[in-house]
Amino acid sequence: MRVVIQRVTEASVSIDGKIKDSIHKGLVILIGIEKADNQEDIDWLVHKIKNLRIFNDENGMMNKSLTDIKGEVLIISQFTLHAKTKKGHRPSYIHAAKPEVAIPLYESFVNTFKNQINTKVATGNFGAMMDITLTNHGPVTILIDTKNKE
């Protein structure tokens, strides 16, 4: 699994011009799922993300986690995170999981987050054409790949 995490003051996801969901202070998580991913990746990733100390404390230092600030989360599926661009100019998505594998893992990722934090967990619709609006605070943007845990 590969994620792009953005610290935000607000964010929303729209489908067909209508806002489906929105959050206030917290994280936007763009998640790409590949064929080899499993529940172990989900558990590790959720634990890592909710405990990342990327929110400012009273001294302006990044010492607080999503859990500490009771931040909200917007999770968006994004298979393009697995784009391979080594050859030519058209990205290849050969490592991205097909929907029959990716949808259950995406849903498990969302549910694992919901079970581990006591704040809002918002989502888009898997596979839909979505417009994401956000205010990236900092800006703070972090990439995590479960295949590079060490």
C-alpha positions as CSV (number, residue, x, y, z in Angstrom):
1,M,0.0,0.0,0.0
2,R,1.1,3.4,-0.8
3,V,-0.3,6.6,0.7
4,V,0.0,10.3,0.4
5,I,-0.9,12.0,3.6
6,Q,-1.7,15.7,3.7
7,R,-2.2,17.7,6.9
8,V,-5.3,19.9,6.3
9,T,-7.4,22.6,8.0
10,E,-10.3,21.5,5.8
11,A,-11.1,19.2,2.9
12,S,-14.0,17.9,0.9
13,V,-14.7,15.4,-1.8
14,S,-17.3,16.1,-4.6
15,I,-18.8,13.7,-7.1
16,D,-20.8,15.0,-10.1
17,G,-20.5,18.5,-8.7
18,K,-22.1,17.6,-5.3
19,I,-20.1,17.5,-2.0
20,K,-20.2,13.9,-0.8
21,D,-18.3,14.4,2.4
22,S,-16.0,16.9,4.2
23,I,-13.7,17.2,7.2
24,H,-12.2,19.9,9.3
25,K,-8.7,19.8,10.8
26,G,-7.0,16.5,10.2
27,L,-5.6,14.4,7.3
28,V,-6.5,13.7,3.7
29,I,-5.2,10.2,2.9
30,L,-4.9,9.2,-0.7
31,I,-4.4,5.4,-0.8
32,G,-3.2,3.2,-3.6
33,I,-3.6,-0.6,-3.2
34,E,-1.4,-3.1,-5.0
35,K,-1.9,-6.8,-5.7
36,A,0.3,-8.0,-2.9
37,D,-1.3,-5.9,-0.1
38,N,-3.1,-7.5,2.8
39,Q,-4.6,-6.8,6.3
40,E,-1.1,-6.8,7.8
41,D,-0.3,-3.8,5.6
42,I,-3.6,-2.1,6.7
43,D,-2.9,-2.6,10.4
44,W,0.6,-1.3,10.2
45,L,-0.4,1.7,8.1
46,V,-3.3,2.8,10.2
47,H,-1.2,2.6,13.4
48,K,1.6,4.5,11.7
49,I,-0.7,7.3,10.3
50,K,-2.8,7.9,13.4
51,N,0.4,8.2,15.6
52,L,2.5,10.4,13.2
53,R,3.5,13.5,15.2
54,I,2.9,16.0,12.4
55,F,0.5,18.5,14.1
56,N,1.8,21.5,16.0
57,D,1.9,21.7,19.7
58,E,1.6,25.0,21.7
59,N,5.2,25.9,20.7
60,G,4.6,25.4,17.0
61,M,6.6,22.2,16.9
62,M,5.3,19.1,15.2
63,N,4.8,17.0,18.3
64,K,1.1,16.0,18.2
65,S,-0.6,13.2,16.4
66,L,-4.0,12.9,14.8
67,T,-5.1,11.0,17.9
68,D,-3.8,13.8,20.2
69,I,-5.7,16.5,18.4
70,K,-8.8,14.4,17.7
71,G,-8.4,15.2,14.0
72,E,-10.7,14.0,11.3
73,V,-9.8,11.9,8.2
74,L,-10.8,11.9,4.6
75,I,-9.8,8.7,2.8
76,I,-9.7,8.6,-1.0
77,S,-8.8,5.6,-3.2
78,Q,-6.2,6.5,-5.8
79,F,-4.8,3.7,-8.0
80,T,-2.6,6.2,-9.8
81,L,-0.2,6.2,-6.8
82,H,1.2,2.9,-8.3
83,A,2.0,4.5,-11.7
84,K,5.1,3.3,-13.3
85,T,6.7,5.9,-15.5
86,K,10.1,4.4,-16.4
87,K,9.3,3.8,-20.0
88,G,7.6,6.1,-22.5
89,H,5.1,8.8,-21.5
90,R,2.0,6.8,-20.7
91,P,2.0,5.6,-17.0
92,S,1.5,1.9,-16.4
93,Y,-0.7,0.8,-13.6
94,I,0.2,-2.9,-13.8
95,H,0.9,-3.2,-10.0
96,A,-2.3,-1.6,-8.9
97,A,-4.8,-4.1,-7.6
98,K,-7.9,-4.9,-9.6
99,P,-11.2,-3.8,-8.0
100,E,-12.1,-7.3,-6.8
101,V,-8.9,-7.2,-4.6
102,A,-8.7,-3.4,-4.0
103,I,-12.3,-2.7,-2.9
104,P,-12.3,-5.1,0.1
105,L,-8.9,-3.9,1.2
106,Y,-10.0,-0.2,0.8
107,E,-13.1,-0.9,2.9
108,S,-11.0,-2.7,5.5
109,F,-8.6,0.3,5.7
110,V,-11.6,2.7,6.2
111,N,-13.2,0.4,8.8
112,T,-9.9,-0.1,10.7
113,F,-9.5,3.7,10.9
114,K,-13.1,4.1,12.1
115,N,-12.5,1.5,14.8
116,Q,-9.3,3.1,16.0
117,I,-10.1,6.9,16.2
118,N,-13.0,8.6,17.8
119,T,-13.6,11.3,15.2
120,K,-15.0,11.6,11.7
121,V,-13.7,9.3,9.0
122,A,-15.0,10.6,5.6
123,T,-14.6,8.9,2.2
124,G,-15.1,9.3,-1.5
125,N,-16.6,6.5,-3.7
126,F,-14.2,3.8,-4.8
127,G,-13.6,4.1,-8.6
128,A,-15.6,7.3,-9.0
129,M,-14.3,10.4,-10.7
130,M,-13.9,12.7,-7.7
131,D,-12.8,16.3,-7.1
132,I,-10.9,16.9,-3.9
133,T,-10.7,20.3,-2.4
134,L,-8.3,20.9,0.5
135,T,-6.3,23.4,2.4
136,N,-2.9,21.8,3.0
137,H,-1.6,23.3,6.3
138,G,2.1,23.9,6.4
139,P,2.2,22.5,3.8
140,V,2.8,19.1,5.2
141,T,2.7,16.1,2.8
142,I,4.1,12.7,3.6
143,L,4.5,9.6,1.5
144,I,4.4,6.1,3.1
145,D,4.8,2.7,1.3
146,T,4.2,-0.4,3.3
147,K,6.8,-2.2,1.1
148,N,9.4,0.1,2.7
149,K,8.7,-0.4,6.4
150,E,12.4,-0.6,7.4
